[in-house]
Structure formats: structure tokens, C-alpha cells
Amino acid sequence: MDQKLSFSSDYMEGAHPAILSRLLETNMEKTAGYGFDEYSESAREKIRTACCEPRADVFFLVGGTQTNATVITSMLQPWQGVIAAKTGHISTHEAGAIEAGGHKVLTLEQQNGKITAQQISEVMDAYRLDENREHTVMPGMVYISQPTEYGTLYSLEELTAISRVCRETGIALYMDGARLAYALACGTNDVSLPDIARLCDAFYIGGTKCGTLFGEAVVFPKPDTVPHFFTLIKQHGALLAKGRIAGIQFDTLFTDGLYEEIGRNAIDAADRIRRALEEKGYAQAFPSPTNQIFVILEKKKASALSGIVEMGFWENLDEDHTIMRIATSWATRPEDVDRLISLL
């Protein structure tokens, strides 16, 4: 009997074989804990080189939600909140982790998952001109993700404009890079790691969804942006005692360009699926160029397909149609793409 296909998310597999090989090779070594080992330091240096920021602070955390909560809490004052798209991950899929840390998520309407520099400027102007602003939450940060929750990308022009507004108004710009490898591998992308490091005050390089067993790498391009960030990581339960496990994984990802290479398989697979959907007359909800595809299905068809292929539910479009997400990954097999296209 054929195994049920799974295209529900991009972190269902284990880890890239090169990472597993390195973990096995080093398994019986005894090293310093909490990321003070030689492998973690090597990974930091490689990430600094890739970002063209030789003095950047780099930290390895366990997962995306902990990373977002730790970074955002560390960079905001108690009276501040964080601006984000209504569809942003911190707004929708982190169980109120930011609010639980004492900071309001200030949501904005989005266009294909993105917010604009103009919107941010208007929010800051409205706060500045509000005579009752001491009774409200002060915007202190902008949160974006690359790619967005809709799989779309900020262009270099858009990111530059957002960065300019943030710096002019004195608020931080933070980028969630949970799927950053898929952005970097996308043919329509024009934003590089050095661009992100130059334009953002903090960002993280995703590992969990991009080939590691777990783990994210937080980068502060300017050193000492957050004093005692290591202590804050521990307070948030995001610090690994066996820190070398994260260090080895990122050291491997940033050897011989593997991180920028690893996403190409996902993009190639997604492009094949997108072409097939177009040829077969399916409508796509959002113009995503990366590894996430949002297809509009009749509910009866979605129900029938659910017995043979796992897709992620996104939202109900109307009484008769639903939007389902198809996600490819670094490990998606060509034969599984063939089967999915045949089923569609």
C-alpha cells in the first residue's frame, strides 16, 4: 500500500545527512557546554563571514517561538509594543507568546503577507501626534519575516524603505528568518544575507525548517545590542546545555555554502507543483514564489484528497471553498512531487 503523501509543512523530516554525519562523528567528544565549544564558535565565525559583519553577536536558540519571544522582549521597554502584519507569525501562531511576555502586538493590514514603510510611518506619526499617547502602547519595534507567512518576499527596495523609516523614528527592525534558506534560494529574491545584516537590527537564521534537527541562529549585526542576552536566553528556556549540538548543525550549514544551497530543492519542487496547478486549472490564493503554495479547493475535493495526501489547512474562503497549503522542503523527493501532481 502506498504511503500517504505529506506536504503539510517543511519541518517534517529529520536533518540533512551532512548534519547527521557530523553529529555522529563528534558524538563521543566531551566539549564545553552552553555554546562555548569550538564548533559553536566556528559556526559563529562562518555566519559573521556570510553576513559580512565580523563583529556581529551570534547566539543559538532552540526554536522559533522561543527565539521571537526572547529577542522581542529583550529589545523592547515595558511600555512598548511590536508592529507586525495581522498575518505575521507572532500575531497568529505563537499562542500569545509576545503578549505573555508583556508586550502588545500592534497589527497592521497586509498585502500578500507584507506591510509597507508608509504604513509604519503612519503608525509612528499617529503615536507622535496623539495627545493621549501616554495612555497607549508605544511602538518600539517592527517585526517582519522573510519569506512571509504567505510565502512572499520583501524586495531589497521594500526592505531598505522599511529600515529607513525605523532608523528615522528610532525603533528596531527585527526579521524572522524561520524559512530564510528558501528565500535565499528563490530566483526572484534580491535580498542577500549581507543586505539583511546591514538593514536590520536583529534577525534570525532558521534551522528547524531548513535542514537541522532543531535550532535557530540569532544575529545582532551591531555587537552588544542587547547586553546579557545569554542570560535572557536561559530565562526563556531556550538555552541548550549541550550547546555544541546546535553549533555543529549551523557549522555544517555554513560550510561550502550549504545553507544557501539547501533551499533550492524546495523551490524547484514547488515550481513544478505550481506549473501543474496552473495547467490543471487550479487557482492559487497568493502569489508565493517560495516553498509554500496556497491552492483554492472545493471543500469536497479537499476532503477527498485528505485521505491520500496531507496538506495544511489555511482558511475557509467561502461556504464551498477552502485554502490549503502545500509546503515543500529541502528533502522533498521528486517521486513524491510526481505522485502529488498525478493525484491533482
Residue pairs with C-beta under 8 A, 6 or more apart in sequence:
2 339
4 308
4 309
4 310
5 308
5 309
5 310
5 336
5 339
5 340
5 343
6 12
6 309
6 310
7 309
7 310
7 311
7 312
7 326
7 327
7 328
7 332
7 336
7 340
8 310
8 311
8 312
8 325
8 327
9 209
9 312
9 327
9 329
10 179
10 182
10 209
10 210
10 266
10 291
10 292
10 327
10 328
10 329
10 330
11 208
11 209
11 329
12 329
13 329
13 330
13 331
14 20
14 213
15 23
15 211
15 212
15 213
15 249
16 211
16 212
16 252
16 253
16 258
16 262
16 330
16 331
18 252
18 258
19 211
19 212
19 213
19 248
19 249
19 252
19 253
22 248
22 249
22 251
22 252
23 245
23 248
23 249
26 39
26 244
26 248
29 244
31 37
31 38
31 39
31 244
32 244
33 241
33 242
33 243
33 244
34 230
34 239
34 240
34 241
34 243
35 59
35 60
35 239
35 240
35 243
35 244
35 246
35 247
36 243
37 243
37 244
37 247
39 244
39 247
39 248
39 251
40 60
40 243
40 244
40 246
40 247
40 248
40 250
40 251
41 247
42 247
42 251
43 58
43 60
43 217
43 247
43 248
43 249
43 250
43 251
43 254
44 58
46 250
46 251
46 254
46 255
47 56
47 58
47 205
47 217
47 219
47 250
47 254
48 54
48 55
48 56
48 58
50 193
50 194
50 254
50 259
51 193
51 194
51 196
51 197
51 219
51 221
52 193
52 194
52 197
52 198
53 194
53 197
53 219
53 221
55 222
55 223
56 197
56 219
56 220
56 221
56 222
56 223
57 219
57 220
57 223
57 224
57 225
57 226
57 229
58 217
58 218
58 219
58 220
59 217
59 218
59 229
59 230
59 233
60 215
60 216
60 217
60 218
60 240
60 243
60 246
60 247
60 250
61 67
61 70
61 204
61 215
61 216
61 217
61 218
61 233
61 238
61 239
61 246
62 214
62 215
62 216
62 237
62 238
62 239
62 240
62 246
63 208
63 214
63 215
63 216
63 238
64 89
64 176
64 178
64 204
64 206
64 208
64 209
64 216
65 94
65 95
65 97
66 236
66 237
66 238
67 204
67 216
67 218
67 238
68 89
68 90
68 94
68 97
68 98
68 143
68 176
69 94
69 97
69 98
69 100
69 101
69 236
70 218
70 229
70 232
70 233
70 236
70 238
71 174
71 202
71 204
71 218
71 226
72 82
72 90
72 98
72 101
72 103
72 141
72 143
72 174
73 98
73 101
73 102
73 103
73 232
73 236
74 226
74 229
74 232
75 140
75 141
75 172
75 174
75 201
75 202
75 225
75 226
76 82
76 103
76 140
76 141
77 138
77 140
78 102
79 137
79 138
80 103
80 137
80 138
80 139
80 140
80 141
81 103
81 104
81 105
81 106
81 137
81 138
81 139
81 140
81 141
82 90
82 98
82 103
82 104
82 105
82 106
82 139
82 140
82 141
82 142
82 143
82 174
83 106
83 107
83 108
83 115
83 120
83 123
83 139
83 141
83 142
83 143
83 171
84 90
84 91
84 105
84 106
84 107
84 108
84 115
84 142
84 143
84 144
85 91
85 107
85 108
85 109
85 110
85 113
85 114
85 115
85 144
85 148
85 149
86 92
86 107
86 108
86 109
86 110
87 110
87 113
87 148
87 149
87 150
88 105
88 107
88 110
88 143
88 144
88 145
88 148
88 149
88 176
89 145
89 149
89 176
89 178
90 97
90 98
90 105
90 143
90 176
91 105
91 107
92 149
93 149
98 104
98 105
99 105
104 137
105 143
106 123
106 137
106 139
108 115
108 119
108 120
108 123
109 115
109 119
110 148
112 148
112 150
112 152
112 286
112 287
113 147
113 148
113 149
113 150
113 151
113 152
113 286
114 144
114 148
114 152
114 154
114 158
115 142
115 144
115 162
116 158
116 161
116 162
117 158
117 161
117 162
117 164
117 165
120 142
120 162
120 165
120 166
120 169
121 165
121 169
123 139
124 139
124 165
124 169
124 171
127 133
127 136
127 138
127 139
130 136
139 171
140 171
140 172
141 171
141 172
141 173
141 174
142 162
142 166
142 171
142 172
142 173
142 174
143 174
143 175
143 176
144 154
144 159
144 162
144 173
144 174
144 175
144 176
145 175
145 176
145 177
145 178
145 179
146 153
146 154
146 159
146 175
146 176
146 177
146 179
146 180
146 183
146 191
146 196
147 153
147 179
147 182
147 183
147 186
147 288
147 290
147 291
147 292
148 154
150 286
150 288
150 292
150 294
151 286
151 288
151 289
151 290
151 291
151 292
151 293
151 294
152 286
152 287
152 288
152 289
152 290
153 183
153 186
153 188
153 189
153 191
153 289
153 290
154 162
154 191
155 190
155 191
156 190
156 191
156 195
159 191
159 195
159 196
159 199
160 199
162 173
162 199
163 173
163 199
163 200
166 172
166 173
166 201
167 173
172 201
172 202
173 199
173 200
173 201
173 202
174 200
174 201
174 202
174 203
175 196
175 200
175 202
175 203
175 204
176 203
176 204
177 183
177 196
177 203
177 204
177 205
177 206
177 216
178 204
178 206
178 208
178 209
178 216
179 206
179 209
179 210
179 290
179 291
179 292
180 205
180 206
180 210
181 206
181 209
181 210
181 211
181 259
181 260
181 262
181 263
181 330
182 210
182 263
182 266
182 267
182 290
182 291
183 189
183 191
183 263
183 290
184 192
184 193
184 259
184 260
184 263
185 260
185 261
185 262
185 263
185 264
185 266
185 267
186 263
186 267
186 289
186 290
187 267
187 289
188 289
189 289
193 205
196 203
197 203
197 219
197 221
198 221
200 221
201 220
201 221
201 222
201 225
202 218
202 219
202 220
202 221
202 225
202 226
203 218
203 219
204 216
204 217
204 218
204 219
205 216
205 217
205 219
205 250
205 259
206 216
207 214
207 215
207 216
207 217
207 246
207 249
207 250
207 253
208 214
208 215
208 216
209 329
210 253
210 259
210 262
210 263
210 330
211 253
211 258
211 259
211 262
211 330
211 331
212 246
212 249
212 250
212 253
213 245
213 249
214 246
215 245
215 246
215 249
215 250
217 246
217 250
218 229
220 226
220 229
226 232
230 239
233 239
240 246
252 258
253 259
253 262
262 330
263 291
263 330
265 328
265 329
265 330
265 331
265 332
266 290
266 291
266 328
266 329
266 330
266 332
267 290
267 291
267 328
269 291
269 328
269 332
269 334
269 337
270 290
270 291
270 292
270 293
270 326
270 328
272 337
272 341
273 293
273 326
273 328
273 337
273 340
273 341
274 284
274 293
276 341
276 344
277 284
277 293
277 295
277 344
278 284
280 344
282 295
282 296
282 297
282 344
283 295
283 296
284 293
284 294
284 295
284 296
285 294
285 295
285 296
285 314
285 317
285 323
286 294
288 294
291 327
291 328
291 329
292 325
292 326
292 327
293 325
293 326
293 327
293 328
294 314
294 323
294 324
294 325
294 326
295 311
295 323
295 324
295 325
295 326
296 317
296 321
296 322
296 323
297 305
297 321
297 322
297 323
297 324
298 320
298 321
299 320
299 321
299 322
302 311
302 322
302 324
305 311
305 343
305 344
308 343
309 340
309 343
311 324
311 325
311 326
312 324
312 325
312 326
312 327
313 322
313 324
313 325
314 322
314 323
314 324
314 325
315 322
315 323
316 322
316 323
317 323
326 340
328 337
